[in-house]
């Protein structure tokens, strides 16, 4: 009698141990399957898109062949998961028209696998798509990812309820008919999915270029790569610009394309309103400002720039007036700074737009000055103005000098050189 009790207790312990082992192993194995599917997709994202269509076709073929044999649930679901993930990532990722399939896939995992695998799959999806979500339309993409988190517990509880009910149905004969229907619908679903994808791959699409960094995103629908290229066919062969200006339109609009008509023999030129800036007598802590206008004419279609430098600071035979470092002591030939303090000494300049907006951007704030690049110290000439277009441009240069009470008497001078450079 004692032996019978011990045998029964050992049998229950063995059954409980085997049950716990099966649950843990199933969860581990099924989690590995979904994570391996995501890893494969992350790998294929780095390859050319042309490789995706053959991979998709191979996965569909494998699935159809395996469906005809004894069903291997884990392998079939691995192919299903990989198929949907590749379809989504190869058709725009977050903007893919098939992105909604991932939400359905979460419920599919809960119904077929251990419902806890849903949370593993959700973490994998967030890892896969989160870097892409930060690139464009951040608010929309974060909402799409948040839906994964929101649906995961719903899918988990739905999966628990479904599998509990399904466990009872396995006792009945109707279970066989249910599996047959699911199998038939699955084949139809995958054939439809593959057909939609192949249609997307084979239909020609027009794609634009996207340029971006952390400060901007530029999207264009075409890139002018040549000029004066003609085609006799109705469909476009290349996106190219025209040498001549073309104006077309309708009742309420006009469209102007191509480059403006600019005669190639017009000389590009630059002029100063005066060759000399005379500060007169300088007195300590009394800043003096003199202005000269600079104009450029017959601009190149491709743009231009004007750079400036000085041969040395304002100098006489014995001493010199140093180049300004502005109020904060930090401005130089490259960086501008505020200069309003009468106790900030030196020589510097600023630029103000008269015609156009071509002054160097660091002068956009009023009373911001720079020092000239000093060629005697091997400093490179710095840009004063730059732009593009065919219209003439003009700026006003303000030279400012301020001396201290210890500055020696003398006649101070230097030479400022401006170089105008057209682009071709």
Secondary structure, DSSP 8 states (H G I E B T S, - for coil): -HHHHHHHHHHHHHHHHHHHHHHHHHHHHHHHHHHHHHHHHHHHTTS-THHHHHHHHHHHHHHHHHHHSS--HHHHHHHHHHHHHHHHHTTTGGG-TTTHHHHHHHHHHHHHS-TTHHHHHHHHHHHHHHHHHTTS-HHHHHHHHHHHHHHHHHHHHHHHHHHHHHHHHTTSTHHHHHHHHHHHHHHHHHHHHHHHHHHHHHS-----EEEE-SS-EEEES-----BS---SSSS-S---B-SS-EEEE-SS-EEEES-----TT---EEEES-S-----S--TT--EEEEEEEEEES--TT-EEEEEEESSSEE-SS-EE-B--TTTT---SSS-EE---TT--EEEEEEEEEESS-B-GGG-STTEEB---BGGGT---EEEEEE-SSS-EEEEEEEEEE--TT---S--B--EEEEEEE--
